[in-house]
Amino acid sequence: MVSFCCRLTRALVFTALLAIVFMVLAGCGPKTQISVSPSFRPASDVETAYVVPFGGALVPEEFSATVFNDFVDQLNGRRRETGIRSFAILKDEVSAVDPGWLARQYYISGDIWSYVEDSGCCSTNIRVKARVYVHEPGRSIPSVEIFVPMESFFDHDRSTIDRERGRLARDLARDLSQKVLAAMAPLRPPVSSSP
């Protein structure tokens, strides 16, 4: 009887410790952060907002290209939600663009970094972080900053690294574009109801 009680106590203690570890790990990961300047004014009747190709440090080129291309496509697909008629890719390096011209434009820049694939025999965990900046004309610092960490964990029996890498890239692009569009959407006056 004593042996059974000791095993039961050990099992309960182990289960409680495991639950605490999972709660700590779930609460310690980076979270999405959105910072909007109090003076930010959403665009109204802007012909073109430019999108600067994202910088990437140690990120697979195919992953970065998918994120960026999907991001721009989604912005253009939902541009009517903003006061911007089109989102165009800025083809030149930012350093090659006339700073005076760029200072008069709405433009979006960003970075992708901290891309990690942790693979074991049976599963893989992919992690990445991205940040997007919305720059208003006449401002020297970004008016909106959006930070999005993302992660994908999968079993090798159910998917492949290539498929999950593509899925994560598309999910990241969708999340970033939704947050940018929400920040850039014109403020709508409250609707008053009549009696």
WOTAVEN-V288387 format. One record per residue. N is the residue number from 0. RES is the residue in one small letter. NEAR is the number of other ideal C-beta (glycine too) atoms within 12 Angstrom. D_FIRST is the distance of its C-alpha to the first C-alpha in Angstrom with 1 decimal. Layout:
# WOTAVEN-V288387
<<N/RES/NEAR/D_FIRST> <N/RES/NEAR/D_FIRST>>
This chain:
# WOTAVEN-V288387
<<0/m/7/0.0> <1/v/8/3.8> <2/s/9/5.4> <3/f/10/5.2> <4/c/11/6.3> <5/c/12/8.7> <6/r/13/10.0> <7/l/14/10.6> <8/t/14/12.3> <9/r/14/14.3> <10/a/14/15.4> <11/l/14/16.5> <12/v/14/18.4> <13/f/14/19.9> <14/t/14/21.0> <15/a/14/22.5> <16/l/14/24.3> <17/l/14/25.7> <18/a/14/26.9> <19/i/14/28.7> <20/v/14/30.3> <21/f/14/31.6> <22/m/13/33.0> <23/v/12/34.7> <24/l/12/36.2> <25/a/12/37.4> <26/g/11/39.1> <27/c/11/40.6> <28/g/16/42.8> <29/p/17/46.5> <30/k/14/47.8> <31/t/23/51.1> <32/q/17/53.7> <33/i/26/57.1> <34/s/20/59.7> <35/v/24/62.9> <36/s/20/65.8> <37/p/8/66.9> <38/s/13/70.5> <39/f/26/69.6> <40/r/23/71.7> <41/p/28/70.9> <42/a/35/73.7> <43/s/16/76.4> <44/d/13/78.9> <45/v/26/78.2> <46/e/16/79.7> <47/t/25/77.4> <48/a/35/74.2> <49/y/30/73.7> <50/v/39/70.4> <51/v/33/70.2> <52/p/27/68.2> <53/f/37/64.8> <54/g/22/64.2> <55/g/27/61.3> <56/a/16/59.8> <57/l/17/58.0> <58/v/31/57.6> <59/p/23/58.5> <60/e/17/62.0> <61/e/18/61.2> <62/f/36/58.4> <63/s/30/60.7> <64/a/23/63.6> <65/t/29/61.5> <66/v/45/60.2> <67/f/37/63.7> <68/n/24/65.6> <69/d/29/63.1> <70/f/41/63.2> <71/v/32/67.0> <72/d/21/67.1> <73/q/27/64.8> <74/l/42/66.8> <75/n/25/70.0> <76/g/19/68.4> <77/r/22/67.6> <78/r/28/70.5> <79/r/16/71.8> <80/e/23/69.0> <81/t/31/70.6> <82/g/23/74.2> <83/i/32/74.5> <84/r/18/76.5> <85/s/23/75.1> <86/f/37/72.7> <87/a/24/74.4> <88/i/24/73.1> <89/l/28/74.8> <90/k/12/76.0> <91/d/16/77.0> <92/e/12/74.9> <93/v/25/74.6> <94/s/11/76.4> <95/a/12/79.4> <96/v/19/79.7> <97/d/13/82.2> <98/p/13/80.2> <99/g/10/82.7> <100/w/15/82.2> <101/l/25/78.4> <102/a/18/78.4> <103/r/18/80.1> <104/q/31/77.6> <105/y/43/74.3> <106/y/38/72.0> <107/i/43/68.4> <108/s/35/66.9> <109/g/39/63.4> <110/d/30/61.2> <111/i/37/58.2> <112/w/23/56.1> <113/s/22/52.7> <114/y/31/52.3> <115/v/22/49.3> <116/e/25/47.8> <117/d/15/44.4> <118/s/18/43.8> <119/g/13/41.0> <120/c/8/40.6> <121/c/13/39.6> <122/s/19/40.6> <123/t/27/43.1> <124/n/24/43.3> <125/i/34/46.9> <126/r/26/47.7> <127/v/39/51.1> <128/k/33/52.8> <129/a/43/56.2> <130/r/34/58.6> <131/v/43/61.7> <132/y/34/64.5> <133/v/45/67.1> <134/h/34/70.4> <135/e/30/73.0> <136/p/22/76.7> <137/g/15/77.9> <138/r/21/74.5> <139/s/12/73.7> <140/i/17/69.9> <141/p/29/67.8> <142/s/30/67.5> <143/v/38/64.3> <144/e/28/61.4> <145/i/34/58.5> <146/f/28/55.5> <147/v/35/53.2> <148/p/28/50.2> <149/m/34/48.9> <150/e/28/46.2> <151/s/31/45.3> <152/f/21/42.2> <153/f/25/42.3> <154/d/17/40.9> <155/h/18/43.4> <156/d/10/42.8> <157/r/15/44.1> <158/s/20/47.0> <159/t/17/49.1> <160/i/25/49.8> <161/d/19/53.5> <162/r/17/52.6> <163/e/29/50.1> <164/r/34/52.5> <165/g/24/55.2> <166/r/26/53.0> <167/l/41/51.9> <168/a/36/55.6> <169/r/26/56.7> <170/d/28/53.9> <171/l/43/54.9> <172/a/37/58.6> <173/r/26/57.9> <174/d/28/55.8> <175/l/44/58.4> <176/s/38/61.3> <177/q/26/59.7> <178/k/33/59.2> <179/v/46/62.7> <180/l/33/64.3> <181/a/23/62.4> <182/a/33/63.7> <183/m/38/67.2> <184/a/25/67.6> <185/p/20/70.3> <186/l/16/69.3> <187/r/9/70.1> <188/p/6/71.5> <189/p/6/69.5> <190/v/6/70.7> <191/s/6/72.1> <192/s/5/71.9> <193/s/4/74.8> <194/p/3/74.6>>
